[in-house]
Amino acid sequence: MTALACAGDDYRSRVVIVTGAAAGIGLATSQLLADRGAQLVLVDRSGEIEGLPDRLAGGVQRHLAVVMDVCDQTAIASLVHQVQARYGRIDVLVNNAGVALLEAAAEASSADWDRTMAINLKAPFQLAQAVLPLMRQQAYGRIVNLASQASVVALERHAAYCASKAALVALSRVLALEWARHGITVNAISPTVVETELGKQAWAGSAGAAMRARIPVGRFAQPAEIAQLVAYLASEHAAMITGDNILIDGGYTAA
């Protein structure tokens, strides 16, 4: 049996926070971990998140939906307090919420730059800081940050996005280094284009066709494929993997 196949054994007593859980990779990850027995805290700024617990294995008895802006530090503190009161622990944080505001570097606005950094970089850092005390007390924790192949390669019209994702990978490594002694692992996942709603919008038309042609496997990734790696890195089986940035790019960076 492979590590991926047995990763589900870990989740029956685990509490997992997933940001950006209403759609795309966040939704696929939530569905997978719910099927494996996790108790999920589903975070999204969209009100659509409120109906998600009923659609997951275990239902509202096991899962909590929270509508919040991940950039709101007060809301982050309230979230952690709410999770601790209900479940008594936080085992896994999946920082999935993100934004891609694409523009040529010469025309990119300061407002878009600041918003990109706030959502893609500052929010994951503040969420990680917020869950640290409980994870440290437990001597156990898993933090998985969704970065991008844009963390290691340049993409046109992605100046702020590339910068934010590269910084997120660097942040993951620092946290991994500092927090390993507490039984906490921190890793990043860097997918190629994923066929989420965000991905479809960013890579529509000729731009998408050109990008697919540059990926050796000839296609974009599916959210469920990324969710499988999240589940592994968030499991007990990945205890020796920390400070890594794992690419799921269909061979894009192999050349």
Accessible surface in RSA format (square Angstrom, percent):
REM  Atomic radii and reference values for relative SASA: ProtOr
REM  Chains: A
REM  Algorithm: Lee & Richards
REM  Probe-radius: 1.40
REM  Slices: 20
REM RES _ NUM      All-atoms   Total-Side   Main-Chain    Non-polar    All polar
REM                ABS   REL    ABS   REL    ABS   REL    ABS   REL    ABS   REL
RES MET A   1   194.49 100.7 104.34  69.1  90.14 214.6 107.50  91.4  86.99 115.2
RES THR A   2    92.13  65.5  83.97  85.1   8.15  19.4  84.91 114.0   7.22  10.9
RES ALA A   3    43.18  39.7  31.76  49.0  11.42  26.0  34.61  48.7   8.57  22.7
RES LEU A   4    77.84  43.4  76.66  54.8   1.18   3.0  76.84  54.0   1.00   2.7
RES ALA A   5    66.07  60.8  31.46  48.6  34.61  78.7  42.58  60.0  23.49  62.2
RES CYS A   6    22.20  16.8  20.54  22.9   1.65   3.9   8.00  20.3  14.19  15.3
RES ALA A   7     0.00   0.0   0.00   0.0   0.00   0.0   0.00   0.0   0.00   0.0
RES GLY A   8    16.49  20.3   0.00   N/A  16.49  20.3  11.71  32.1   4.79  10.7
RES ASP A   9    88.90  62.3  76.63  76.3  12.27  29.0  19.74  46.5  69.16  69.0
RES ASP A  10    14.07   9.9   6.27   6.2   7.80  18.5   4.70  11.1   9.37   9.3
RES TYR A  11     0.20   0.1   0.20   0.1   0.00   0.0   0.20   0.2   0.00   0.0
RES ARG A  12   172.18  72.3 157.81  80.4  14.38  34.2  66.57  91.0 105.62  64.0
RES SER A  13    73.45  62.1  64.95  86.7   8.50  19.6  48.39 103.0  25.06  35.1
RES ARG A  14    27.48  11.5  27.48  14.0   0.00   0.0   1.16   1.6  26.32  15.9
RES VAL A  15     0.80   0.5   0.80   0.7   0.00   0.0   0.80   0.7   0.00   0.0
RES VAL A  16     0.00   0.0   0.00   0.0   0.00   0.0   0.00   0.0   0.00   0.0
RES ILE A  17     0.00   0.0   0.00   0.0   0.00   0.0   0.00   0.0   0.00   0.0
RES VAL A  18     0.00   0.0   0.00   0.0   0.00   0.0   0.00   0.0   0.00   0.0
RES THR A  19     1.56   1.1   1.56   1.6   0.00   0.0   0.08   0.1   1.48   2.2
RES GLY A  20    13.78  17.0   0.00   N/A  13.78  17.0  10.53  28.9   3.25   7.3
RES ALA A  21     0.00   0.0   0.00   0.0   0.00   0.0   0.00   0.0   0.00   0.0
RES ALA A  22    17.81  16.4   6.27   9.7  11.54  26.2   8.01  11.3   9.79  25.9
RES ALA A  23    55.74  51.2  49.83  76.9   5.91  13.4  50.53  71.2   5.20  13.8
RES GLY A  24    20.10  24.8   0.00   N/A  20.10  24.8   9.88  27.1  10.22  22.9
RES ILE A  25    20.35  11.6  18.06  13.5   2.29   5.5  18.06  13.0   2.29   6.2
RES GLY A  26     0.19   0.2   0.00   N/A   0.19   0.2   0.19   0.5   0.00   0.0
RES LEU A  27    40.96  22.8  40.96  29.3   0.00   0.0  40.96  28.8   0.00   0.0
RES ALA A  28    14.58  13.4   9.82  15.1   4.76  10.8  11.52  16.2   3.06   8.1
RES THR A  29     0.17   0.1   0.17   0.2   0.00   0.0   0.13   0.2   0.04   0.1
RES SER A  30     0.00   0.0   0.00   0.0   0.00   0.0   0.00   0.0   0.00   0.0
RES GLN A  31    83.37  46.6  82.36  60.2   1.01   2.4  21.70  46.2  61.67  46.8
RES LEU A  32    30.72  17.1  27.17  19.4   3.55   8.9  30.35  21.3   0.37   1.0
RES LEU A  33     0.00   0.0   0.00   0.0   0.00   0.0   0.00   0.0   0.00   0.0
RES ALA A  34     4.65   4.3   0.29   0.5   4.36   9.9   0.29   0.4   4.36  11.5
RES ASP A  35   107.32  75.2  74.41  74.1  32.91  77.8  23.26  54.7  84.06  83.8
RES ARG A  36    47.00  19.7  35.99  18.3  11.01  26.2  20.46  28.0  26.54  16.1
RES GLY A  37    18.65  23.0   0.00   N/A  18.65  23.0  18.58  51.0   0.07   0.2
RES ALA A  38     0.12   0.1   0.00   0.0   0.12   0.3   0.00   0.0   0.12   0.3
RES GLN A  39    41.48  23.2  41.48  30.3   0.00   0.0   0.47   1.0  41.01  31.1
RES LEU A  40     0.00   0.0   0.00   0.0   0.00   0.0   0.00   0.0   0.00   0.0
RES VAL A  41     0.00   0.0   0.00   0.0   0.00   0.0   0.00   0.0   0.00   0.0
RES LEU A  42     0.00   0.0   0.00   0.0   0.00   0.0   0.00   0.0   0.00   0.0
RES VAL A  43     0.00   0.0   0.00   0.0   0.00   0.0   0.00   0.0   0.00   0.0
RES ASP A  44    19.06  13.3  16.34  16.3   2.71   6.4   3.58   8.4  15.47  15.4
RES ARG A  45   169.02  71.0 147.15  75.0  21.87  52.1  54.58  74.6 114.44  69.4
RES SER A  46    37.86  32.0  30.08  40.1   7.78  17.9  29.80  63.5   8.06  11.3
RES GLY A  47    44.94  55.4   0.00   N/A  44.94  55.4  26.67  73.2  18.27  40.9
RES GLU A  48   133.86  76.9 117.97  89.2  15.89  37.8  50.06  96.8  83.80  68.4
RES ILE A  49     0.40   0.2   0.00   0.0   0.40   1.0   0.40   0.3   0.00   0.0
RES GLU A  50   120.80  69.4 101.28  76.6  19.52  46.5  29.64  57.3  91.16  74.4
RES GLY A  51    35.11  43.3   0.00   N/A  35.11  43.3  29.31  80.4   5.79  13.0
RES LEU A  52     1.73   1.0   1.73   1.2   0.00   0.0   1.73   1.2   0.00   0.0
RES PRO A  53     4.39   3.2   4.39   4.0   0.00   0.0   4.39   3.6   0.00   0.0
RES ASP A  54   106.76  74.8  78.79  78.4  27.97  66.1  21.25  50.0  85.51  85.3
RES ARG A  55   156.09  65.5 119.48  60.9  36.61  87.2  70.10  95.8  85.99  52.1
RES LEU A  56    10.92   6.1   1.91   1.4   9.02  22.7   4.81   3.4   6.11  16.4
RES ALA A  57    51.15  47.0  31.39  48.4  19.76  44.9  44.12  62.1   7.03  18.6
RES GLY A  58    39.54  48.8   0.00   N/A  39.54  48.8  20.61  56.6  18.93  42.4
RES GLY A  59    13.55  16.7   0.00   N/A  13.55  16.7  12.41  34.1   1.14   2.6
RES VAL A  60    74.15  48.8  66.46  60.2   7.69  18.5  66.46  57.7   7.69  20.9
RES GLN A  61   148.63  83.1 118.43  86.6  30.20  71.9  66.32 141.2  82.31  62.4
RES ARG A  62    72.62  30.5  72.41  36.9   0.21   0.5  28.98  39.6  43.64  26.4
RES HIS A  63     3.37   1.8   0.06   0.0   3.32   8.5   0.06   0.1   3.32   3.9
RES LEU A  64    22.78  12.7  21.61  15.5   1.17   2.9  22.78  16.0   0.00   0.0
RES ALA A  65    25.93  23.8   5.30   8.2  20.63  46.9   5.30   7.5  20.63  54.6
RES VAL A  66    19.41  12.8  16.55  15.0   2.86   6.9  19.41  16.9   0.00   0.0
RES VAL A  67    67.70  44.6  42.01  38.0  25.69  61.9  42.01  36.5  25.69  69.7
RES MET A  68    15.92   8.2   6.02   4.0   9.90  23.6  14.56  12.4   1.36   1.8
RES ASP A  69    75.70  53.0  69.95  69.6   5.75  13.6  24.79  58.3  50.91  50.8
RES VAL A  70    13.67   9.0  12.01  10.9   1.65   4.0  12.01  10.4   1.65   4.5
RES CYS A  71    46.42  35.1  23.04  25.7  23.38  54.9  21.48  54.4  24.94  26.9
RES ASP A  72    63.47  44.5  55.98  55.7   7.50  17.7  16.24  38.2  47.24  47.1
RES GLN A  73   109.59  61.3 104.59  76.4   5.00  11.9  34.39  73.2  75.20  57.0
RES THR A  74   109.55  77.9 102.67 104.1   6.88  16.4  71.03  95.4  38.52  58.2
RES ALA A  75    23.15  21.3  15.71  24.2   7.44  16.9  21.21  29.9   1.95   5.2
RES ILE A  76     2.94   1.7   2.94   2.2   0.00   0.0   2.94   2.1   0.00   0.0
RES ALA A  77    62.99  57.9  52.38  80.8  10.61  24.1  57.33  80.7   5.66  15.0
RES SER A  78    66.02  55.8  57.39  76.6   8.64  19.9  30.56  65.1  35.47  49.7
RES LEU A  79     2.00   1.1   0.23   0.2   1.77   4.4   1.56   1.1   0.44   1.2
RES VAL A  80    18.35  12.1  18.35  16.6   0.00   0.0  18.35  15.9   0.00   0.0
RES HIS A  81   132.00  72.1 128.53  89.3   3.47   8.9  85.36  88.0  46.64  54.3
RES GLN A  82    75.25  42.1  71.69  52.4   3.55   8.5  28.53  60.7  46.72  35.4
RES VAL A  83     0.00   0.0   0.00   0.0   0.00   0.0   0.00   0.0   0.00   0.0
RES GLN A  84    81.60  45.6  76.36  55.8   5.24  12.5  15.23  32.4  66.37  50.3
RES ALA A  85    81.48  74.9  39.50  61.0  41.98  95.5  51.03  71.9  30.45  80.7
RES ARG A  86   104.17  43.7  68.59  35.0  35.59  84.7  41.45  56.6  62.72  38.0
RES TYR A  87    35.85  16.7   7.55   4.3  28.30  73.6  13.59  10.2  22.26  27.4
RES GLY A  88    47.22  58.2   0.00   N/A  47.22  58.2  25.91  71.1  21.31  47.7
RES ARG A  89    72.93  30.6  72.93  37.2   0.00   0.0  23.85  32.6  49.08  29.7
RES ILE A  90     0.00   0.0   0.00   0.0   0.00   0.0   0.00   0.0   0.00   0.0
RES ASP A  91     0.00   0.0   0.00   0.0   0.00   0.0   0.00   0.0   0.00   0.0
RES VAL A  92     0.14   0.1   0.14   0.1   0.00   0.0   0.14   0.1   0.00   0.0
RES LEU A  93     0.00   0.0   0.00   0.0   0.00   0.0   0.00   0.0   0.00   0.0
RES VAL A  94     0.37   0.2   0.37   0.3   0.00   0.0   0.37   0.3   0.00   0.0
RES ASN A  95     5.16   3.6   2.36   2.3   2.80   6.7   1.60   3.8   3.56   3.4
RES ASN A  96    22.96  15.8  12.53  12.1  10.43  25.1   0.19   0.5  22.78  22.0
RES ALA A  97    24.23  22.3  14.50  22.4   9.73  22.1  17.82  25.1   6.41  17.0
RES GLY A  98    34.71  42.8   0.00   N/A  34.71  42.8   6.92  19.0  27.78  62.2
RES VAL A  99    18.67  12.3  17.71  16.0   0.96   2.3  18.17  15.8   0.50   1.4
RES ALA A 100    20.83  19.2   6.49  10.0  14.33  32.6   6.49   9.1  14.33  38.0
RES LEU A 101    55.40  30.9  42.65  30.5  12.75  32.1  46.69  32.8   8.71  23.4
RES LEU A 102    30.83  17.2  10.29   7.4  20.54  51.6  10.29   7.2  20.54  55.3
RES GLU A 103    75.29  43.2  72.87  55.1   2.42   5.8   9.14  17.7  66.15  54.0
RES ALA A 104    38.35  35.3  36.12  55.7   2.23   5.1  38.03  53.6   0.32   0.8
RES ALA A 105    75.95  69.8  52.60  81.2  23.36  53.1  53.08  74.7  22.88  60.6
RES ALA A 106    96.27  88.5  50.68  78.2  45.59 103.7  62.99  88.7  33.29  88.2
RES GLU A 107   116.11  66.7  91.35  69.1  24.76  59.0  54.49 105.4  61.62  50.3
RES ALA A 108    42.69  39.2  18.03  27.8  24.66  56.1  18.29  25.8  24.40  64.6
RES SER A 109    51.22  43.3  41.26  55.1   9.96  22.9  45.81  97.5   5.41   7.6
RES SER A 110    86.53  73.1  71.92  96.0  14.62  33.7  50.72 108.0  35.82  50.2
RES ALA A 111    72.86  67.0  59.16  91.3  13.70  31.2  66.38  93.5   6.48  17.2
RES ASP A 112    55.24  38.7  55.21  55.0   0.03   0.1   4.87  11.5  50.37  50.2
RES TRP A 113   105.41  42.3 105.13  50.9   0.29   0.7  85.12  45.4  20.30  32.9
RES ASP A 114    84.75  59.4  78.83  78.5   5.92  14.0  28.62  67.4  56.13  56.0
RES ARG A 115    97.36  40.9  91.07  46.4   6.29  15.0  39.32  53.7  58.04  35.2
RES THR A 116     0.32   0.2   0.32   0.3   0.00   0.0   0.00   0.0   0.32   0.5
RES MET A 117    34.48  17.9  34.20  22.6   0.28   0.7  30.52  25.9   3.96   5.2
RES ALA A 118    29.33  27.0  26.55  41.0   2.79   6.3  28.50  40.1   0.84   2.2
RES ILE A 119    16.60   9.4  16.05  12.0   0.55   1.3  16.05  11.6   0.55   1.5
RES ASN A 120     0.84   0.6   0.00   0.0   0.84   2.0   0.53   1.3   0.31   0.3
RES LEU A 121    43.72  24.3  43.72  31.3   0.00   0.0  43.72  30.7   0.00   0.0
RES LYS A 122   118.62  57.9 115.24  70.7   3.38   8.1  61.26  55.1  57.36  61.1
RES ALA A 123     1.34   1.2   1.05   1.6   0.30   0.7   1.25   1.8   0.09   0.2
RES PRO A 124     7.07   5.2   6.13   5.6   0.94   3.4   6.21   5.1   0.86   5.4
RES PHE A 125    70.98  35.5  70.98  44.0   0.00   0.0  70.98  43.0   0.00   0.0
RES GLN A 126    18.39  10.3  15.20  11.1   3.18   7.6   3.65   7.8  14.74  11.2
RES LEU A 127     1.18   0.7   1.18   0.8   0.00   0.0   1.18   0.8   0.00   0.0
RES ALA A 128     1.62   1.5   1.62   2.5   0.00   0.0   1.62   2.3   0.00   0.0
RES GLN A 129    86.61  48.4  77.76  56.8   8.85  21.1  20.54  43.7  66.06  50.1
RES ALA A 130    27.50  25.3  10.11  15.6  17.39  39.6  21.71  30.6   5.79  15.3
RES VAL A 131     0.00   0.0   0.00   0.0   0.00   0.0   0.00   0.0   0.00   0.0
RES LEU A 132    21.34  11.9  21.21  15.2   0.13   0.3  21.34  15.0   0.00   0.0
RES PRO A 133    74.68  54.4  68.09  62.1   6.59  23.9  69.71  57.6   4.97  30.9
RES LEU A 134     9.36   5.2   8.19   5.9   1.18   3.0   8.73   6.1   0.63   1.7
RES MET A 135     0.15   0.1   0.15   0.1   0.00   0.0   0.00   0.0   0.15   0.2
RES ARG A 136   111.44  46.8  99.80  50.9  11.64  27.7  23.10  31.6  88.35  53.5
RES GLN A 137   143.70  80.4 108.20  79.1  35.49  84.5  43.01  91.6 100.68  76.4
RES GLN A 138    40.15  22.5   9.91   7.2  30.23  72.0  19.34  41.2  20.81  15.8
RES ALA A 139    67.62  62.2  53.05  81.9  14.57  33.2  53.18  74.9  14.43  38.2
RES TYR A 140    32.04  15.0  32.04  18.2   0.00   0.0  31.38  23.6   0.66   0.8
RES GLY A 141     0.00   0.0   0.00   N/A   0.00   0.0   0.00   0.0   0.00   0.0
RES ARG A 142     8.24   3.5   8.24   4.2   0.00   0.0   0.29   0.4   7.95   4.8
RES ILE A 143     0.81   0.5   0.06   0.0   0.75   1.8   0.06   0.0   0.75   2.0
RES VAL A 144     0.86   0.6   0.86   0.8   0.00   0.0   0.86   0.7   0.00   0.0
RES ASN A 145     1.95   1.3   1.95   1.9   0.00   0.0   0.00   0.0   1.95   1.9
RES LEU A 146     8.07   4.5   6.37   4.6   1.69   4.3   6.37   4.5   1.69   4.6
RES ALA A 147     6.46   5.9   0.00   0.0   6.46  14.7   0.00   0.0   6.46  17.1
RES SER A 148    10.15   8.6  10.15  13.5   0.00   0.0   2.50   5.3   7.65  10.7
RES GLN A 149     2.79   1.6   2.79   2.0   0.00   0.0   2.31   4.9   0.48   0.4
RES ALA A 150     2.50   2.3   0.00   0.0   2.50   5.7   0.00   0.0   2.50   6.6
RES SER A 151    15.27  12.9   0.00   0.0  15.27  35.2   0.42   0.9  14.85  20.8
RES VAL A 152    78.35  51.6  41.63  37.7  36.72  88.5  51.33  44.6  27.02  73.3
RES VAL A 153    39.97  26.3  28.85  26.1  11.13  26.8  37.49  32.6   2.49   6.7
RES ALA A 154    95.15  87.5  69.24 106.9  25.91  58.9  73.08 102.9  22.07  58.5
RES LEU A 155    20.41  11.4   7.62   5.5  12.79  32.2  11.82   8.3   8.59  23.1
RES GLU A 156   159.04  91.3 139.27 105.4  19.77  47.1  61.53 119.0  97.51  79.6
RES ARG A 157   120.19  50.5 110.72  56.4   9.47  22.5  42.24  57.7  77.95  47.2
RES HIS A 158     9.31   5.1   7.70   5.4   1.61   4.1   4.06   4.2   5.25   6.1
RES ALA A 159    42.75  39.3  25.18  38.9  17.58  40.0  36.22  51.0   6.53  17.3
RES ALA A 160     8.99   8.3   6.50  10.0   2.49   5.7   6.50   9.2   2.49   6.6
RES TYR A 161    34.73  16.2  34.05  19.4   0.69   1.8   9.61   7.2  25.12  31.0
RES CYS A 162    21.15  16.0  20.38  22.7   0.77   1.8  18.60  47.1   2.55   2.8
RES ALA A 163    37.20  34.2  23.89  36.9  13.31  30.3  32.98  46.4   4.22  11.2
RES SER A 164     0.00   0.0   0.00   0.0   0.00   0.0   0.00   0.0   0.00   0.0
RES LYS A 165     9.14   4.5   9.14   5.6   0.00   0.0   0.27   0.2   8.87   9.4
RES ALA A 166    42.42  39.0  35.32  54.5   7.10  16.1  36.67  51.6   5.75  15.2
RES ALA A 167    34.35  31.6  25.35  39.1   9.00  20.5  31.68  44.6   2.68   7.1
RES LEU A 168     1.63   0.9   1.63   1.2   0.00   0.0   1.63   1.1   0.00   0.0
RES VAL A 169     7.91   5.2   7.88   7.1   0.03   0.1   7.88   6.9   0.03   0.1
RES ALA A 170    53.54  49.2  50.18  77.4   3.36   7.6  52.55  74.0   0.99   2.6
RES LEU A 171    29.90  16.7  25.19  18.0   4.71  11.8  29.16  20.5   0.74   2.0
RES SER A 172     0.45   0.4   0.45   0.6   0.00   0.0   0.45   1.0   0.00   0.0
RES ARG A 173   123.83  52.0 118.84  60.6   4.99  11.9  41.65  56.9  82.18  49.8
RES VAL A 174    74.38  48.9  73.09  66.2   1.29   3.1  74.35  64.6   0.03   0.1
RES LEU A 175     7.22   4.0   7.22   5.2   0.00   0.0   7.22   5.1   0.00   0.0
RES ALA A 176     3.52   3.2   2.75   4.2   0.77   1.8   2.95   4.2   0.57   1.5
RES LEU A 177   142.71  79.5 127.77  91.4  14.95  37.6 133.92  94.1   8.79  23.7
RES GLU A 178    85.22  48.9  83.93  63.5   1.29   3.1  23.84  46.1  61.38  50.1
RES TRP A 179    20.07   8.1  20.07   9.7   0.00   0.0  11.04   5.9   9.03  14.7
RES ALA A 180    51.49  47.3  35.69  55.1  15.79  35.9  37.06  52.2  14.43  38.2
RES ARG A 181   184.98  77.7 139.96  71.3  45.02 107.2  67.58  92.4 117.39  71.1
RES HIS A 182    45.66  25.0  40.53  28.2   5.13  13.1  27.21  28.0  18.46  21.5
RES GLY A 183    33.00  40.7   0.00   N/A  33.00  40.7  28.19  77.4   4.81  10.8
RES ILE A 184     1.28   0.7   0.08   0.1   1.20   2.9   0.08   0.1   1.20   3.2
RES THR A 185     9.68   6.9   9.68   9.8   0.00   0.0   8.76  11.8   0.92   1.4
RES VAL A 186     0.00   0.0   0.00   0.0   0.00   0.0   0.00   0.0   0.00   0.0
RES ASN A 187     0.91   0.6   0.91   0.9   0.00   0.0   0.00   0.0   0.91   0.9
RES ALA A 188     0.08   0.1   0.08   0.1   0.00   0.0   0.08   0.1   0.00   0.0
RES ILE A 189     0.00   0.0   0.00   0.0   0.00   0.0   0.00   0.0   0.00   0.0
RES SER A 190     0.00   0.0   0.00   0.0   0.00   0.0   0.00   0.0   0.00   0.0
RES PRO A 191     6.94   5.1   5.33   4.9   1.61   5.9   5.33   4.4   1.61  10.0
RES THR A 192     8.39   6.0   3.12   3.2   5.28  12.6   4.19   5.6   4.21   6.4
RES VAL A 193    13.97   9.2   5.69   5.2   8.28  19.9  13.24  11.5   0.73   2.0
RES VAL A 194    12.64   8.3   8.28   7.5   4.36  10.5   8.28   7.2   4.36  11.8
RES GLU A 195    61.78  35.5  52.11  39.4   9.67  23.0   4.86   9.4  56.92  46.5
RES THR A 196    21.31  15.2  16.86  17.1   4.44  10.6  15.71  21.1   5.60   8.5
RES GLU A 197   109.43  62.8 106.19  80.3   3.24   7.7  52.66 101.9  56.77  46.4
RES LEU A 198    80.62  44.9  75.95  54.3   4.67  11.7  77.67  54.6   2.94   7.9
RES GLY A 199    10.71  13.2   0.00   N/A  10.71  13.2   9.86  27.1   0.85   1.9
RES LYS A 200   109.78  53.6  97.63  59.9  12.15  28.9  60.71  54.6  49.08  52.3
RES GLN A 201   135.19  75.6 109.03  79.7  26.16  62.3  46.27  98.5  88.92  67.4
RES ALA A 202    26.03  23.9   7.84  12.1  18.19  41.4  15.73  22.2  10.30  27.3
RES TRP A 203    39.28  15.8  33.25  16.1   6.03  14.1  23.49  12.5  15.79  25.6
RES ALA A 204    65.86  60.6  47.66  73.5  18.20  41.4  55.04  77.5  10.82  28.7
RES GLY A 205    59.96  73.9   0.00   N/A  59.96  73.9  44.27 121.5  15.68  35.1
RES SER A 206   100.29  84.7  82.49 110.1  17.80  41.0  53.72 114.4  46.57  65.2
RES ALA A 207    49.21  45.2  38.74  59.8  10.47  23.8  47.47  66.8   1.74   4.6
RES GLY A 208     0.05   0.1   0.00   N/A   0.05   0.1   0.05   0.1   0.00   0.0
RES ALA A 209    54.24  49.9  46.18  71.3   8.06  18.3  48.54  68.4   5.70  15.1
RES ALA A 210    57.50  52.9  48.26  74.5   9.24  21.0  55.90  78.7   1.61   4.3
RES MET A 211     3.38   1.7   2.01   1.3   1.37   3.3   2.99   2.5   0.39   0.5
RES ARG A 212    85.16  35.8  84.27  43.0   0.89   2.1  24.31  33.2  60.85  36.9
RES ALA A 213    89.54  82.3  46.97  72.5  42.57  96.8  59.68  84.0  29.86  79.1
RES ARG A 214   141.79  59.5 121.40  61.9  20.39  48.6  47.62  65.1  94.17  57.1
RES ILE A 215     2.32   1.3   0.10   0.1   2.22   5.3   0.12   0.1   2.19   6.0
RES PRO A 216    97.22  70.9  55.14  50.3  42.09 153.0  67.95  56.1  29.27 181.9
RES VAL A 217    94.11  61.9  61.61  55.8  32.51  78.3  70.14  60.9  23.97  65.0
RES GLY A 218    45.00  55.5   0.00   N/A  45.00  55.5  23.43  64.3  21.57  48.3
RES ARG A 219   112.23  47.1 111.04  56.6   1.19   2.8  53.57  73.2  58.66  35.5
RES PHE A 220     8.46   4.2   6.05   3.7   2.41   6.3   6.57   4.0   1.89   5.4
RES ALA A 221     7.02   6.5   4.30   6.6   2.72   6.2   6.60   9.3   0.42   1.1
RES GLN A 222    71.00  39.7  71.00  51.9   0.00   0.0  32.54  69.3  38.47  29.2
RES PRO A 223    24.44  17.8  24.44  22.3   0.00   0.0  24.44  20.2   0.00   0.0
RES ALA A 224    63.82  58.7  60.90  94.0   2.92   6.6  61.65  86.8   2.17   5.7
RES GLU A 225    68.57  39.4  58.15  44.0  10.42  24.8  36.67  70.9  31.91  26.0
RES ILE A 226     0.00   0.0   0.00   0.0   0.00   0.0   0.00   0.0   0.00   0.0
RES ALA A 227     1.17   1.1   1.13   1.7   0.05   0.1   1.13   1.6   0.05   0.1
RES GLN A 228    69.25  38.7  69.25  50.6   0.00   0.0  27.90  59.4  41.34  31.4
RES LEU A 229    27.84  15.5  26.31  18.8   1.53   3.8  27.18  19.1   0.66   1.8
RES VAL A 230     0.00   0.0   0.00   0.0   0.00   0.0   0.00   0.0   0.00   0.0
RES ALA A 231     0.02   0.0   0.02   0.0   0.00   0.0   0.02   0.0   0.00   0.0
RES TYR A 232    39.91  18.6  39.91  22.7   0.00   0.0  19.54  14.7  20.37  25.1
RES LEU A 233     0.73   0.4   0.02   0.0   0.71   1.8   0.02   0.0   0.71   1.9
RES ALA A 234     1.16   1.1   0.00   0.0   1.16   2.6   0.00   0.0   1.16   3.1
RES SER A 235     0.01   0.0   0.00   0.0   0.01   0.0   0.01   0.0   0.00   0.0
RES GLU A 236    81.63  46.9  71.57  54.1  10.05  23.9  19.02  36.8  62.60  51.1
RES HIS A 237    79.53  43.5  51.31  35.7  28.22  72.2  39.61  40.8  39.93  46.5
RES ALA A 238     0.53   0.5   0.06   0.1   0.46   1.1   0.48   0.7   0.05   0.1
RES ALA A 239    57.39  52.8  42.93  66.3  14.45  32.9  42.93  60.5  14.45  38.3
RES MET A 240   183.84  95.2 158.21 104.7  25.63  61.0 126.16 107.3  57.68  76.4
RES ILE A 241    46.37  26.4  43.55  32.4   2.81   6.8  46.36  33.4   0.01   0.0
RES THR A 242    53.70  38.2  31.16  31.6  22.54  53.7  31.16  41.9  22.54  34.1
RES GLY A 243    19.75  24.4   0.00   N/A  19.75  24.4   7.92  21.7  11.83  26.5
RES ASP A 244    62.88  44.0  59.23  59.0   3.64   8.6  10.14  23.9  52.74  52.6
RES ASN A 245    14.76  10.2   2.84   2.7  11.92  28.7   1.09   2.6  13.68  13.2
RES ILE A 246    46.24  26.3  42.97  32.0   3.27   7.9  46.24  33.3   0.00   0.0
RES LEU A 247    57.50  32.0  33.92  24.3  23.58  59.3  33.92  23.8  23.58  63.5
RES ILE A 248    43.36  24.7  39.17  29.2   4.19  10.1  43.19  31.1   0.17   0.4
RES ASP A 249    12.67   8.9  10.76  10.7   1.91   4.5   0.00   0.0  12.67  12.6
RES GLY A 250    25.83  31.9   0.00   N/A  25.83  31.9  16.89  46.4   8.94  20.0
RES GLY A 251    25.41  31.3   0.00   N/A  25.41  31.3  18.66  51.2   6.75  15.1
RES TYR A 252    27.46  12.8  12.06   6.9  15.40  40.1  11.03   8.3  16.43  20.3
RES THR A 253    52.09  37.1  26.48  26.8  25.61  61.0  18.91  25.4  33.18  50.2
RES ALA A 254    89.30  82.1  46.84  72.3  42.46  96.6  58.19  81.9  31.11  82.4
RES ALA A 255   137.02 126.0  65.47 101.0  71.55 162.8 104.80 147.6  32.22  85.3
END  Absolute sums over single chains surface
CHAIN  1 A    11080.8       8531.4       2549.5       6218.2       4862.7
END  Absolute sums over all chains
TOTAL         11080.8       8531.4       2549.5       6218.2       4862.7
